[in-house]
Amino acid sequence: MNKKIKTVTGLIAISFLAGCSTSGSTGSAGSSGDSSQTGQKEIEISYWRPQASGPEDDFYVRRVEEFNKAYQGKIKLKMEPITRGNSFAYEDKINAAVASHTLPDVVSMDGPNVANYAASNIIVPLDNYFAKEDLNDFVPSIVQQGTYQGKFYAAGLAESSVVLFYNKKIMKQFGIEPPTKIEDAWTWDQWYDVMKKTASKDVFGTNMINDKGEWMTYAFEQLWISAGTDIVNKEGNTTNGWVNSDKGLDAAKFLQKLANEKLFNIDPKPTEFEEGKAATKLGGPWNIPGFKNYPDLEWGITYFPKKAGGSLSSPSGSWAIGVTADSKHPKEAAEVVKWMTNKDSSSQLAKATSMPASRKSAYDNLPEYNDLPLRVIKDQVTTVSHARPVTPAYPVLTQKFAEALTDILMGADVKKSLDQVASAYDEEYKRNFK
């Protein structure tokens, strides 16, 4: 089997993007048409993205129209939104186009897929099209997410984050004042004490299980990072000695302690926090719009907890956009990527989706992030956010890690579970990417 096709097929293992949705008419890659105004060839660029809804789709339609007006007579962008839903229709279409070499010029991709797309030669480097100062305007995690083996392949359309929501009434009841400055973020032990103090027969100390799939990696890898390690090495070619290191064991044992003491519900009702059944909640900006449906809920936001003596690290990652290897006009396609991720696009998409912006400068247009509670999200995104591991074997890593962590929360042996992750991942990497 062709290695490219085999690798891309593995992408269907990824089914969750933390709170982000993405989102365009079709045209064959690299087609051209005559410009009635200039008499010169107008380059036609095709772009695929997953179908979104409401304000997000409106954003994409509007920005494409504005692009075509700005580049009239030079480049015409044709965008195709592809239904994704709870299936893998978008990924399936990408896979089929890879096999037949019929990819569009520009394609959107989930952040953890960037390395796989790059290693499989589906997308091309963008370093020649982005100036250094332009790259520096992206929040650091976006550059991390989009970089594979030292080359920048994909620019982030938006960002995400996970914070610790808290119930203000419950905090006041117990005299607890959550941190309002990033340097004062709770340690694991302080968060544990808060959970112990607030938990009761009817209230859990926290709500922290979104699902037992991609969420487990997205949210909890940060504990490994804060402990001074990671679940995979920087090169992305081995997990042995990382996910199962002593520091990694400490992170897993902390989570297991919370489970053993029943400080959270391992199979939670989705609205536990909103209904006052959990004192705190690990969640993201995507949760906030739903809070308005619970008028009795008084909520606040504080920072993702860190290990005492360790660094604060918060989850991040969202959809990105890049130029495909099938494009006959990579320079013009890169103009599309730059347009869809520039300051105006970044701030407009943030407003449309209630998700944080991927560019630092975009926050000039988002004053709501200057004050609490949203300031916490901005603090994390612009300073301590960390993208998920950049490795072409990410689908295997996230699946095995999620399975192991679920087992650990159910009482399985910590070291044995993490050793199995290391063994399975390292074998997969050696078999397909050495």
N, C-alpha and C positions, 0 to 999 in steps of 0.2 A: 504493500500500500504506500502511495506517495506520502512522504513524511509530513508535508504541509497539510494535506487533508486529514491525516491521522491526528495531528496536533490540534487543528481547529475543532475537530469533532469533540475533543475533550472539553471544549468551552461550555457545552451544554450542562456541565455539572454546576455551573454558577447560576443561581436562580434568585438571589436577593441583592438589592442595592439599598443601603440603609436610608430609607425614606425618600429616595430620589426617583423621579420619573424622567423620561426624556422624550425627546421628540426627535413638511415638507413637500412635484410632479416628476415623473421619471424621464430620463433621457439617457441614451447610451453614453458611456464614459468617453470623454474627449471629443464629442461631436461639435461641429461648428455650424454657424449660420451667417448669412450676410447681414450686415448692419445697414439699414436703410438710411441712416444719418451720415455715416462716415464712408460707406462703400468698402470698408475693410471687413475682413473676417472677424466675426464676434465669436469668441471661444465659449462654448457651452460646457458648463461644469455640472455634473450630477452629484447629488448628495442624498444618502440614506440616513434615516434616524428612526428610532422607535416612536410609534404614535403616543402622544401624551393626551392631555385633556385640558379643556377650558383655557385659563390664562396662559398656561405654558405653550400650548399649541398656537395661541394668538401671538405670543412673542416670536416664535419661529417664523410664522407667516409674515409678520410685520418686518422682521429683520431681513428676510430674503427680499422682500419688496424694496426695502431701503438699499440693500446691496445692489440690486439690479439697476436702481436709479443712479446710484453713485458710480457704477461701472458701465453705464449704458454705452454701447458701441464697442466695448472691450471684452467684458465677461458677462455671460448670462447664467445665473444659477437656477437650476431646476431641482427641487427638493421633493423627495418621496417619503412620507411617513408610513411606517410599516407596523401593522397591528402586532402587539406583543402580548398583552394580557398576562395571564398566568402560565402561558405556554412558552415555547422557545421558537416561535415563528420568526422572530427577527434573526436570532442566531442561526436558525436553519437556512434562512435565505442567504446569510453571509457565507455559510459553509458551501452551499450549492454554487454560489458565485465564485468562490475560491477555486472550486474544482473545474469550473468552466472558463475561468479567467474573464468573467463578466462583472467584476466589481465596479461600483461607481467610482468617481474621482475622489470623493470625500465620504468618509464613513464615521458614524458615532459608535463608540464602544464603551462598555462598562470599564471603570478604572482598573480593576484587577486583571482584565484581559489584555492590557496594553503589551505586557512582556510577551505573551503568547503570540499576539499578532505580529510583533516585531521579530521574534525568533522564527516565525513561520513565513517571513517575508511578505506579509499581507499589507503592511504599511511601511512607509519610507521615513527616514530621518528628516526633521524639520529645522535642523541647526542653521542651515544656510538662509532661512527665511525669517528667523526671529533674532533681533538684535539683543545683545546682552542685557541692556537696560529694560527691554521688553520682558524678557524671561524673569528678571529680578522683580518685576511688578506682580507676578503670580505669587500667591502664598507658597511657602516652601514645599508643602506636601504635594502641591499640584505638579511642581517640577520633579519631585521624587517619583510620583506616580507615573509620569510621562516619560521617564528616562530609563533606557535599557542599555546596559553595557556601554555607558558613557555617552550615549546619543539620545537626543530629545525627539520622541516620536509622536506624542499626542498632547494637545493642550486641553486643560480642564474647562468644561463649560460652566460648571458650578462646583461648589464644595458641600461638605456635610460635616457633622460633628455629633458627638455624644456627650451630653452633660448630665449632671445629677439634678433632677427636679426635686423639689421638696414641698411638702404640705405646710403652709405657713401656720395654720391653726395648730397642728400637731407640734411643730417646732416651738411655738410660743407656749404651749401647754407644758412642755418640759424644759423651758428656759434655754433652748438651743438657738444659737445665732450662727447660721451657715456663713462661710467665708464669702466676702465680696471682692477680695483682691486675689489675683492668681498666685501670688507668693504665699498666701495663707491657705491654699487648697488643703482639704482634709487629707490626712494620711489614711492608709487602709485601716489602721487601728482606731483612728478617730471616727471613721465612718462605721466601723464595727461597733464602737461604743454607742453611737447614735442609733444604730439598728437595735442593739440590745435594750436601750433605754425606751425606745418608742414601740417596740413590738409588744403585742398583747394577743389575747385569744382571737380578737376580731381584726387585728391590724398586723400586717407583715412589716418588718423593718425596711424592706425595699422591694421593688419590683424590677427585675433586671433580665428576665428572659423574654426576648422578643419572638424568637423562634429558635429551633435547635439546628439550624443550617448555617447559612452565611453569617448570621448575627453573631454566632459564637466566636468566629475569627475576627470579624469587624470590631466587635466591642472588647473582647477580652485579650487579644494580642497585646493591648496596651499595658496589661499587668506585667507581662514578660519584659516589655521594654522598660517600664518603670523600675523593675527589679534589677535592671542592668544587663539584660540579655535580649533575645528575640526568639521567635519560633523557627527561624531559619537564618542562615548567615547572610551577610551583606551581598554576596555574590549570587545567592539564591540557589546554590547547588548542593547544600547539605543542611539537614536539621539535627543530625546527631551531635550532641554536645551543646545544643542550643535549646530546642524545645524541651529536652529532657535533662538539661543542666541542673545543677543544684539551685540556681536562681529561678529556673523555670519550675522546678518542683515546689519552691516556696510560693510562687504565684498560684499554682494549681491547688496547693494545700490550703491557701487562704480561701479560695472559692469553695473548696470542699467543706471547710469549717462552717461557712455560712449556710451551706446546704444541710450539714449534719445538725445544726442548731435551729433549722427551719426558720431562718430569718428572711427567707424569700420563698415564694411558691414556685416550685420547679415546673409546674404546669399551670401558669397563671391565667386568670381571666384577663382579656386585653385591657379592660378599663378598671382594673383594681385601684390604681393610683387616682384616677379621676373620681372614683366613687368613695374615696377616703379610706380604702382598705389597705393602703401601703403608705408609709410615711415618706419614703423617697422613691425615686424611679430613675433608672438609667435609660435615657431616651434621647431623641433628637429633635431638631426644629420641626420635623414633619408632625410631631405630636401636638404642637402648640395650637394650630387651627382648631383642633377638636376640643380643646379645653373649654371653648366658649359654650359648648353644649352642656356643661356642668356648672351652673351658676353658683353653686355652693362651694366650689373648689377655689381656694386661694393658694396660688402656686408661686414659687420662686425658682431661680436657677442658681446653682453653684457649680464649682469645677469638678471635673473627673478626678476621683481620688488617686493618690499616688502612694508609693511605698515610702516609708520613713527613710530619709537619707537618699532616696532615689529621685530621679527627674520626673516631672509631670509630663505625661504624654497622653494625647487624646486621639480618638479614632477620626479618620477622615476618608475621603474618597468619593468620587462621583463620576458621572459620565464625561468622557473626553471625546475629542474629534481629531482625526488625522487624515493624511493623504494616502491613498492606496497605491500599491505597486503597479496596478493595472492602468493608472491614469496616464494619458498621453500628454497632459498639460499640468505637470506638478507645480510649476511656478504659479499659475493662475489658481490652481486648487488650494495652494498655500495661502493665497489672498483670502479665500473663503474661510479657512481655518482662523486666520488672524482676525477677520471681521467678526466672526461668530464668538470670539473669545476676547474681544477688546474691552476697554473700560465700560463703554456704553452697553454693550451686550451683557457683560457680567453683572452690572447693576440692575439692568432691566429684567434679566432672568431671575435674579435674587428676589426681586419684588413679585414676580409672577409665581414663584414656587415657594416663597417663604423659607428658602434655603440660603445659607451664607454665600457670599460672592467668592469667586476664585481669584480675583485680582485685588491687591491692596488698595489701589487707587479707586476702585469701585465704591469703597466705603465712604468716599467723599459725597456720593449721591445717596447714601443710606444712613442718615443721621440717627435713625432709630437704634442703631448698633452702638451709639456713643454712651448710652445709659443702661442701667439695669432694667430688665433682666438680660436683654440681648447682648449687652456688652460682654458677658461671660463667653458667649459663642464666638464673638469677634476676637476676644483675647486668645482663645484656644486656637482658632483657625489661623490666625496670623503669626502665632509664636510657637506653639507646642504640638500642632497636629502632625500625625504620622500616618502615611498611607499604608495600605496593606502590602504584604511582601511582593516585590517586583521579581517574579519568576515565571518562566513559561509553563512550569508545572503547577501553577497555583491551583487549578481545579482539584488536583489530588491532595495538595496540602490542606486546603480549606475543608475538604470532605473528611479527611482522616483526623484533623484537629478537632473539628466539631463533634465527630463521633466519640473521640477520646474524652473530650471535656464533658460531654453528656454522661458518659459512663462514670467519670470521676464524681460528678455531682450526685450520681446515684449510689456512690459508695465504693466504686472500683479502686483497685490499687493504683496510686498515682504514678509511681515510677514505671510500672509495667505498661500502663496505658500510654504514657508518653514515649516509652521505648518503641512501642508498636507504631506510633506516628513516624518516628525517626526512621525506622526500618522500611516502612512502606514507601515513604516519600523518597528516600535516598535510592531505593531500588528503581523506582519509576524514573527518577531523574537520570540515572546512569543508563537506563535502557533506551530512553528517547532523546536525551539532550547532550550526551557526552560527545 
